[in-house]
């Protein structure tokens, strides 16, 4: 028995010993679950090269880069284009996040607009990631890299595609970069046009009980880029979760700066879609602005239910309905207090 400094002895009741062992086991279990949470789904964001964005709005090199929705851009200035709050939201919910930046092209100017160059997807371990996010990518990719991404998705990976005119150096830049990959699945990315929200109460959630819409009543975008369902390729099945609205701009390079022609939206134009491709998953989301930091341009992650939607979207892309939370052990502490029997004797 333990001898106290006062000379008194501490007698521990047997139930206390049993509950103490249970508590130790619970703490160990919680530690293991925390380790699991820290090694949860891995998300790799693809960002455009420095100075390669901001076609419509940027007036200097810093602004061209700031337009690219960097996940480490923490600005909350009015009109910002950062995705740091998105990154923090995902990490809080158990995801791991990383970012790869497309390199500048060979011979790029020291200042001014760049075009960017491809990331060699065929030479990196894509299978280490649960989700690839094609965000502000705007480079031209070789068949080897496109093959690598297609194989990654069809073998069980997830991908999210989000395009925007300001993710490139003209109207078509970012859309063309995404299209190289989407061709393999029979999907067609349009160009930037339109501002609207998608509302459950208006019947705009076509599959209202889909997990992507859990706890979500309304989301929005500004300067949106829908994805059209063309002819899905073998092994691809597509659900349109919300339709595009109004009119859409095609990526057909009909005008100056590769600006596309405009037509009314049709039944195959999606604001949000979820597709399976063999064992993998592919999501199209209509706007970058949905996930901007507080005070972001047009809208941000704090408006309506944009944040909860983001969590759901990434869970769906990773192939999980929810990230398990560490088990709480406070109920054992309460029981321990109730069972504690300490007697002192001389």
C-alpha positions as CSV (number, residue, x, y, z in Angstrom):
1,X,0.0,0.0,0.0
2,X,1.1,3.6,-0.6
3,X,2.2,5.4,2.5
4,X,1.2,9.1,2.6
5,X,3.7,11.7,3.8
6,X,1.5,12.3,6.8
7,X,1.9,8.7,7.8
8,X,-1.6,7.7,6.8
9,X,-2.3,4.9,4.4
10,X,-4.5,5.1,1.3
11,X,-6.8,2.1,0.9
12,X,-8.2,1.8,-2.6
13,X,-11.4,-0.2,-3.1
14,X,-11.3,-3.0,-5.6
15,X,-14.0,-1.4,-7.9
16,X,-11.7,1.6,-8.2
17,X,-8.9,-0.6,-9.5
18,X,-11.2,-2.1,-12.1
19,X,-12.5,1.3,-13.3
20,X,-9.0,2.6,-13.3
21,X,-8.0,-0.1,-15.7
22,X,-11.0,0.6,-17.9
23,X,-10.0,4.3,-17.9
24,X,-6.4,3.5,-19.0
25,X,-7.8,1.3,-21.8
26,X,-10.1,4.1,-22.9
27,X,-7.4,6.7,-22.9
28,X,-5.3,4.3,-25.0
29,X,-8.2,3.8,-27.4
30,X,-8.7,7.6,-27.6
31,X,-5.0,8.1,-28.3
32,X,-5.2,5.5,-31.1
33,X,-8.2,7.2,-32.6
34,X,-6.5,10.6,-32.4
35,X,-3.6,9.1,-34.3
36,X,-6.1,7.9,-36.9
37,X,-7.7,11.4,-37.2
38,X,-4.2,12.9,-37.7
39,X,-3.7,10.4,-40.5
40,X,-7.1,10.9,-42.0
41,X,-7.9,11.5,-45.7
42,X,-5.1,13.2,-47.5
43,X,-6.1,16.0,-49.9
44,X,-3.7,17.4,-52.5
45,X,-4.6,20.8,-54.0
46,X,-3.2,21.8,-57.4
47,X,-2.5,25.5,-57.7
48,X,-1.5,27.4,-60.8
49,X,2.0,28.8,-61.3
50,X,3.0,32.1,-59.8
51,X,1.6,35.1,-61.8
52,X,-0.5,32.8,-64.0
53,X,-3.9,34.0,-62.9
54,X,-6.0,37.1,-62.6
55,X,-6.9,37.5,-66.3
56,X,-10.0,39.6,-65.7
57,X,-9.0,41.5,-62.6
58,X,-5.4,41.5,-61.6
59,X,-3.3,44.6,-62.3
60,X,0.1,43.5,-61.0
61,X,2.1,40.4,-60.3
62,X,1.1,40.0,-56.7
63,X,-2.5,40.2,-57.6
64,X,-2.1,37.6,-60.4
65,X,-0.8,35.1,-57.9
66,X,-3.3,36.1,-55.2
67,X,-6.1,35.2,-57.5
68,X,-5.1,31.5,-57.5
69,X,-6.9,30.4,-54.3
70,X,-3.8,29.4,-52.4
71,X,-4.7,27.3,-49.3
72,X,-2.1,29.3,-47.3
73,X,-3.5,32.7,-48.3
74,X,-4.9,33.8,-44.9
75,X,-6.1,37.2,-46.0
76,X,-9.5,38.3,-44.8
77,X,-9.3,41.6,-46.6
78,X,-12.4,42.6,-48.6
79,X,-12.4,40.9,-52.0
80,X,-9.7,38.3,-51.1
81,X,-9.3,35.0,-53.0
82,X,-7.7,32.8,-50.3
83,X,-8.7,29.3,-49.4
84,X,-6.9,29.2,-46.0
85,X,-10.3,28.9,-44.1
86,X,-11.2,26.0,-46.3
87,X,-7.9,24.3,-45.5
88,X,-8.4,25.0,-41.7
89,X,-12.0,23.7,-41.9
90,X,-10.9,20.5,-43.5
91,X,-8.0,20.0,-41.0
92,X,-10.4,20.6,-38.1
93,X,-12.5,17.8,-39.5
94,X,-9.7,15.2,-39.7
95,X,-8.3,15.8,-43.2
96,X,-4.7,16.3,-44.1
97,X,-4.0,19.0,-46.7
98,X,-1.1,19.6,-49.0
99,X,-0.6,21.8,-52.1
100,X,1.5,21.5,-55.3
101,X,2.1,24.5,-57.4
102,X,2.6,24.2,-61.2
103,X,6.0,25.5,-62.1
104,X,6.5,28.5,-64.4
105,X,7.2,27.6,-67.9
106,X,10.7,27.5,-69.4
107,X,11.6,30.9,-70.5
108,X,8.9,32.6,-68.4
109,X,9.4,36.4,-68.1
110,X,10.8,37.8,-64.9
111,X,7.7,39.9,-64.4
112,X,4.2,39.8,-65.9
113,X,1.8,37.1,-66.9
114,X,3.0,33.5,-67.0
115,X,1.5,30.4,-68.6
116,X,2.7,27.7,-66.2
117,X,3.9,24.2,-66.9
118,X,2.6,20.8,-65.9
119,X,3.2,18.8,-62.7
120,X,4.5,15.4,-63.6
121,X,1.6,13.4,-62.2
122,X,3.1,10.2,-63.6
123,X,6.1,10.6,-61.3
124,X,4.5,11.3,-58.0
125,X,2.7,8.9,-55.7
126,X,-0.9,9.8,-56.4
127,X,-2.1,6.7,-54.6
128,X,-0.9,8.3,-51.4
129,X,-3.8,10.8,-51.6
130,X,-7.5,10.3,-51.2
131,X,-8.5,13.5,-53.0
132,X,-7.0,15.6,-55.8
133,X,-8.4,19.1,-56.1
134,X,-7.9,20.7,-59.5
135,X,-8.4,24.3,-58.4
136,X,-6.4,27.0,-60.2
137,X,-4.4,24.7,-62.4
138,X,-4.1,26.2,-65.9
139,X,-1.2,24.3,-67.5
140,X,-1.1,22.1,-70.6
141,X,-0.6,18.4,-69.6
142,X,0.9,15.5,-71.5
143,X,-0.8,12.2,-72.1
144,X,1.4,10.6,-69.5
145,X,0.1,12.9,-66.8
146,X,-3.5,12.6,-67.9
147,X,-3.2,8.8,-67.9
148,X,-1.8,8.9,-64.4
149,X,-4.8,11.0,-63.1
150,X,-7.3,8.8,-64.9
151,X,-5.8,5.6,-63.5
152,X,-5.7,7.1,-60.0
153,X,-9.4,8.0,-60.1
154,X,-10.5,4.7,-61.7
155,X,-8.5,2.8,-59.2
156,X,-10.3,4.3,-56.2
157,X,-9.1,7.9,-55.9
158,X,-11.3,11.0,-55.7
159,X,-11.0,14.3,-57.6
160,X,-12.8,17.7,-57.4
161,X,-12.8,20.1,-60.3
162,X,-13.3,23.8,-59.8
163,X,-12.6,26.3,-62.6
164,X,-12.7,30.1,-63.0
165,X,-11.6,32.6,-65.7
166,X,-9.4,34.3,-63.1
167,X,-7.5,31.0,-62.6
168,X,-5.8,31.7,-65.9
169,X,-4.5,34.2,-68.4
170,X,-7.6,34.2,-70.7
171,X,-11.2,33.0,-70.7
172,X,-10.2,29.4,-71.7
173,X,-7.0,28.8,-69.8
174,X,-8.2,27.1,-66.7
175,X,-11.1,25.4,-68.4
176,X,-8.8,23.9,-71.0
177,X,-6.5,22.6,-68.3
178,X,-9.4,20.8,-66.6
179,X,-10.8,19.6,-69.9
180,X,-7.7,17.5,-70.6
181,X,-8.6,15.3,-67.6
182,X,-12.4,15.5,-67.9
183,X,-12.3,14.3,-71.5
184,X,-11.5,10.8,-70.1
185,X,-14.8,10.7,-68.3
186,X,-17.1,12.4,-70.9
187,X,-17.6,15.6,-69.0
188,X,-17.3,19.2,-70.4
189,X,-16.2,22.2,-68.4
190,X,-17.7,25.6,-69.4
191,X,-16.4,29.1,-68.9
192,X,-17.1,31.7,-66.2
193,X,-20.5,33.3,-66.2
194,X,-23.4,33.9,-63.8
195,X,-24.1,34.5,-60.2
196,X,-26.6,32.6,-58.2
197,X,-27.3,30.5,-55.1
198,X,-28.7,27.0,-54.9
199,X,-31.5,26.6,-52.4
200,X,-33.2,23.5,-50.9
201,X,-36.5,25.3,-50.3
202,X,-36.7,26.2,-54.0
203,X,-36.4,22.5,-54.9
204,X,-32.9,23.1,-56.4
205,X,-31.3,20.1,-54.7
206,X,-32.2,17.4,-57.1
207,X,-31.2,14.6,-54.7
208,X,-32.0,16.4,-51.4
209,X,-31.0,13.5,-49.2
210,X,-27.6,13.1,-50.8
211,X,-24.9,13.2,-48.1
212,X,-23.3,16.2,-49.8
213,X,-26.4,18.2,-48.8
214,X,-26.6,16.9,-45.2
215,X,-27.2,19.9,-42.9
216,X,-27.2,22.2,-46.0
217,X,-30.0,24.5,-47.0
218,X,-28.4,27.0,-49.3
219,X,-25.0,27.6,-50.9
220,X,-23.9,30.2,-53.5
221,X,-21.3,31.2,-56.1
222,X,-20.3,34.3,-58.0
223,X,-19.0,34.0,-61.6
224,X,-19.8,30.4,-61.9
225,X,-18.4,27.7,-64.2
226,X,-20.8,24.8,-64.7
227,X,-19.9,21.3,-66.0
228,X,-21.9,19.7,-68.8
229,X,-22.5,16.0,-68.8
230,X,-21.6,14.9,-72.3
231,X,-21.4,11.2,-73.1
232,X,-19.9,9.4,-70.1
233,X,-17.2,7.0,-71.0
234,X,-17.1,3.3,-70.0
235,X,-17.4,2.8,-66.2
236,X,-18.6,6.3,-65.5
237,X,-22.0,7.0,-63.9
238,X,-23.1,10.6,-63.2
239,X,-25.6,12.2,-60.8
240,X,-26.4,15.8,-61.3
241,X,-27.1,17.1,-57.8
242,X,-27.9,20.7,-58.8
243,X,-28.5,22.2,-62.2
244,X,-26.9,25.3,-63.6
245,X,-29.2,28.3,-63.9
246,X,-29.9,31.0,-66.5
247,X,-27.3,31.1,-69.3
248,X,-23.8,29.5,-69.5
249,X,-20.7,30.4,-71.5
250,X,-19.3,27.6,-73.6
251,X,-15.6,26.9,-73.7
252,X,-15.5,27.2,-77.5
253,X,-13.2,30.1,-78.0
254,X,-15.6,32.0,-80.2
255,X,-14.5,35.5,-79.2
256,X,-11.5,37.5,-78.2
257,X,-9.2,36.2,-75.4
258,X,-10.9,32.8,-76.2
259,X,-14.2,34.0,-74.7
260,X,-16.8,31.4,-75.5
261,X,-20.3,31.8,-76.9
262,X,-23.4,31.9,-74.6
263,X,-26.5,29.8,-74.6
264,X,-29.3,29.0,-72.2
265,X,-28.6,26.2,-69.8
266,X,-30.0,22.7,-70.5
267,X,-30.8,19.6,-68.5
268,X,-27.2,18.4,-68.8
269,X,-25.6,21.5,-67.3
270,X,-24.6,20.9,-63.7
271,X,-23.8,23.3,-61.0
272,X,-22.8,20.3,-58.8
273,X,-22.3,16.8,-60.0
274,X,-21.0,13.6,-58.5
275,X,-19.7,10.8,-60.7
276,X,-18.3,7.4,-60.1
277,X,-15.6,6.1,-62.4
278,X,-15.0,2.4,-61.9
279,X,-13.8,2.4,-58.2
280,X,-13.2,6.1,-57.9
281,X,-15.1,9.4,-57.5
282,X,-15.2,12.7,-59.4
283,X,-17.0,15.9,-58.3
284,X,-17.7,19.0,-60.3
285,X,-18.4,22.2,-58.3
286,X,-19.4,25.4,-60.0
287,X,-17.4,28.1,-58.3
288,X,-14.2,28.9,-56.4
289,X,-15.8,31.8,-54.5
290,X,-17.9,29.4,-52.4
291,X,-14.8,28.6,-50.4
292,X,-13.0,32.0,-50.1
293,X,-11.9,33.3,-46.7
294,X,-14.1,35.7,-44.8
295,X,-14.9,38.8,-46.8
296,X,-13.9,37.0,-50.0
297,X,-14.8,38.3,-53.5
298,X,-18.4,37.8,-54.2
299,X,-19.1,35.3,-51.4
300,X,-17.1,33.2,-48.9
301,X,-17.1,30.0,-46.8
302,X,-19.0,31.7,-44.0
303,X,-22.0,32.6,-46.0
304,X,-25.2,30.5,-46.0
305,X,-24.2,26.8,-45.5
306,X,-21.0,27.0,-47.6
307,X,-18.8,25.6,-44.8
308,X,-20.9,22.5,-44.0
309,X,-21.2,21.9,-47.8
310,X,-17.4,22.1,-48.1
311,X,-17.0,19.4,-45.4
312,X,-19.6,17.2,-47.0
313,X,-18.1,17.6,-50.5
314,X,-14.6,16.6,-49.4
315,X,-15.9,13.6,-47.5
316,X,-17.8,12.5,-50.5
317,X,-14.7,12.9,-52.7
318,X,-12.7,10.9,-50.2
319,X,-15.3,8.1,-50.1
320,X,-16.2,8.6,-46.5
321,X,-19.6,9.6,-45.1
322,X,-18.0,11.0,-41.9
323,X,-14.7,11.2,-40.2
324,X,-14.8,9.3,-36.9
325,X,-14.4,11.5,-33.9
326,X,-12.2,10.4,-30.9
327,X,-14.2,8.5,-28.4
328,X,-15.1,10.6,-25.3
329,X,-14.0,9.1,-22.0
330,X,-15.7,11.6,-19.7
331,X,-18.4,9.1,-18.8
332,X,-15.8,6.9,-17.3
333,X,-14.4,9.7,-15.3
334,X,-17.9,10.3,-13.9
335,X,-18.3,6.7,-13.1
336,X,-14.9,6.6,-11.5
337,X,-15.9,9.5,-9.2
338,X,-19.0,7.6,-8.2
339,X,-17.2,4.4,-7.4
340,X,-14.2,6.0,-5.7
341,X,-13.8,4.8,-2.1
342,X,-10.9,6.1,-0.2
343,X,-10.4,5.5,3.5
344,X,-7.7,6.8,5.6
345,X,-6.6,5.0,8.8
346,X,-3.8,5.4,11.1
